């Protein structure tokens, strides 16, 4: 058992044992759902995010053909054609189909990269904060090494060396995003490991794995959730930036590829770049609003 824990003193006399605190009512534990619905930031962010998710899920049904196919004349402006509502780009590709399929590609990269960052960041932060000592020193030195390298340049170098595909781009973004989360989780574990619930579990002989999974991680979930929403938004921006520089997957329609493809005709045919750019802004805004709303809803200091 870890050395830093203090043994919980058990009263010798039965009369000295204090009565157990009653469990929190189920309605109180679910009260945050009502707070979430009353939060303007969380509600608006959730609705916008559901819209983007609906676009990604329905892309294959509404637009079954390849969005990279040339289906019409190039440079059709939005509203000028009854079939292609958002127009076509310089290659004659349907922009509306690209927006729907681009939502799927961008969200896939963002979710996979966030999952990689969560796995590495939460694991490293928990091990460093819970066990301390050499484990803490080694893991924090590794974290500091990754933080000394600019994350975007690191991801750019990784994608430039390997073949740019959805998987490699997601892994490159995830590898560069975990250090900040690891430091956040470590700080939360350091705060919680001396708490009464953890010490009580130690006195009852609970294993380290049970203490971490049942006592520490659930109480550190709030900052992790808020940080996760922001990481997804950052991953979308990073993927768009890489694709804008020509390091996106050329075989997949993504918002970043669409923005990069239209930069050469930005002055004459602005809509080719502006429309996917608006989709990126809306998605990132939705995730930031959701993160702000979760921070307000789950903050125990704000509960009444």
Secondary structure, 3 states (H helix, E strand, C coil): CCCCCCCCCCCCCHHHCCCCCCCCCHHHHCHHHHHHHHCHHHHHHHHHHHHHHHHHHHHHHHCCCCCCCCCCCCCCCCCCCCCCCCCECCCCCEHHHHHHHHHHHHHHHHHHHHHHHHHHHHHHHHHHHHHCHHHHHHHHHHHHHHHHCCHHHHHHHHHHHCCCCHHHHHHHHHHHHHHHHHHHHHHHHHHHCCCHHHHHHHHCCCCHHHHHHHHHHHHCHHHHHHHHHHHHHHHHHHHHHHHHCCCCCCCCCCHHHHHHHCHHHCCCCCHHHHHHHHHHHHHHHHHHHHHHHHHHHHCHHHCC
